[in-house]
Amino acid sequence: MAGPLRRDVSCLSRAFPRYSVLGAALAFLSSCAAPVERGPAKPGSTLFLGKVVTMDDKGTVAEAVLVDDRGQILKVGKAFDLQQGLSTSVEVVQLAPGQVLMPGFFDPHMHFLPTLIQSVLGSHDLAPCLPPPYRVDPSVDCKSRSEVLRALSSMKVEDSSAIGSDVFVLGMNLDPSRQTFDNSTGCGKGGPSTFMAQPKFYLDACVTKDRPVLILDQSGHLAYVNQKAFEAVCPNGVVKGCKPPDSVGQGGGEWATDASGNFTGLLRESSGYAPFMKAMQQNLPLALMHSDPVKLAEQGGAEIDRAILALRDAGVTTIADGGLQSVAQVNAVKRFTELPGFPFRITGVVVAEAASGANLQPTAPACEPKAGNDCALPKWLGAGGIKIWVDGSTQGCTAKLDSPYHYLEGGHCSGEGEGRADYDNAQAIVDHLSPLWNQGTWRFNLHANGNGANTWALDALSQLQQGTENPHRVLLIHNTVGQPALSKRIGDLRKGAGTLDKKSVPALDVQVTHLIGHVAYWGHAFVGMLGQETANEIDPIAYDRENEIPFSFHSDSMVTPTRPLWFVEQAVTRRTWSYPDFTSEYVLGAKHAATVEEALRAITVVPARHHELDTLLGSIEPGKVADFVVLGANPLDFDPAKGGDPTKISQIPVIQTYINGRATSSRH
């Protein structure tokens, strides 16, 4: 079922230029010409033959695609028709039986630089393992990852006498919402609530008290530090009387304190842990991400190369980096895409403060393959979006909920009530975004998990649109805790039927993207945090469908790995399980299950529409760009409505990806 691509004749390969950072692993080979002798053709054209799932709006399944030398799709249709008039200069790529050609996969919201940093952590990556069929690295000791204190204790920490007592210890992806708490580890007692109440004591006991420690939560919205870390960021190392920088509160963050006003070691939101990152030694990769990200791109490393290749091997041809925090980070991501052999495209979304502070203007691809342009589409697609966070993380207890939803007492988020937002109210969002919104040139991406945060987001967007009509698309990121009235309101805004304060709102193209991993990874945890009824409403695809809201799926990587075929499987099956032993597995919110076709659109054409790239990418149609993925089987055949087994979708092999009609790998 997953045999190699077949070519009509054998030939010598032509290696793509190598680069020291990405190395030979990113080199790709050309395919061979076929003995077809009819009519003229421009050198460099390619004919793809086999089953073609186009993902166009008609659901077309074709037999052939003709691509020109720039990577633009010329024709899509029947093999016989497209073969007429071709000459020997046309290269032919013949799919093996059972294989399908699809548009390349598009992750519409992830964090590229942190994803690369995660790859260099080794034993300091503390993420809980996934069930066996979905495990990213089978060699990992999952037992050490299953419990909070054992995960902390598993970190290999160099002695401070050898490298200095001021060198930070960095860990990532601790997740107390899923990891259990076992008093037998020997470095602490209590339970999850005691850890969250005073994490600095556990970091001292389980990691080290001799060096500053910073552990990032897997949600990306929390971090944990020890006493030495506070000494590293407080003036003159004096913690008593130390206050967080103003930037912490301005960004919606917090350094949590206990009843006596002492810091507990719990940090909320990225602005809360940003001062600790700045205090890290500048030669560490995570510090480079902030201080000199272009250097990070150029010095690379084997682990970073593997992380890049892992995205390609998952079938990804485009990602949206959803939170570039500086001009330097924009330049670094752009630099990555310029490395010879880089295997996918990136479009950037810039944090609002960074765009305003540097007076940035939106950018688009430098050139598009169309009449009068003798160019191929570049891999850097520009930065045309603005990002803000309305609230935090659902599993991190910082989502902004509203009646009838709230965090349950006795659960992981006990005492958090309706959570929290990064703004005081919807008007604060309006005030923050107005200068950028009124330019009329940016797209906007609003992170909103809880139903309360989504309500504030829609209030703010409606008010902004009433004042100045913005013609661009707006993306609600996550839209996790669903509610019928919220989705209806989104649908009304899209149709021009929205109102605010009894006044009409001009039509606004609001779309949504779901972190579908919430269902699989945190679904069972949400039952304990929010209750069964509320947990059933997460990632509300049924409400999207009812209100004709375009929806997609994303990884939010580093939060979950970018594996689009697994997004499809999760959306169709809605399976979740309990940690740490995966003994309980059940369907969460079955009414919100997607069809396979809907889910495939959610990783191809809909993400392209979110980012206004759908005239170029997302489906296989004439005039668009030949960014493809070849799969070992057709995902549509696994649709349960047709008697298929959707639990096998994530196991479909990715055979090859193509950018501008050229293979990104030497695999055959």
Secondary structure, DSSP 8 states (H G I E B T S, - for coil): -----EESS-----B----TTT-GGG--B---B----SS---TT-EEEEEEEE---TT--EEEEEEE-TTSBEEEEE-HHHHHTT--TTSEEEE--TT-EEEE-EEEEEE-HHHHHHHTT-GGGB------GGG-S-TTS-HHHHSBHHHHHHT-----HHHH-TTS-EEEEEE-TTTSB--GGGSS--S-HHHHHH-HHHHHHHHT-SSS-EEEEETTSSEEEE-HHHHHHHSGGG--TT----HHHHHTT-EEEE-TTS-EEEEEESHHHHHHHHHHS-TTSHHHHHHH-HHHHHHH--HHHHHHHHHHHHTTEEEEEEEEE-SHHHHHHHHHHHHSTT--SEEEEEEEHHHHHHTT------S---STT------SEEEEEEEEEESB--TTTT--B--TT----TTSTTTT-TTB-BSSSSHHHHHHHHHHHHTTS--EEEEEE-SHHHHHHHHHHHHHHHHHS---S-EEEEE--B--HHHHHHHHHHHHT--EETTEE-----EEEEE-THHHHHHHHHHHHHH-HHHHTTBS-HHHHHHTT--EEE--TTTTS---HHHHHHHHHH-EEE-TTT---EEES-GGG---HHHHHHTTTHHHHHHTT-TTTSSS--TTSB--EEEESS-GGGG-GGGT--GGGGGGS-EEEEEETTEESSS--
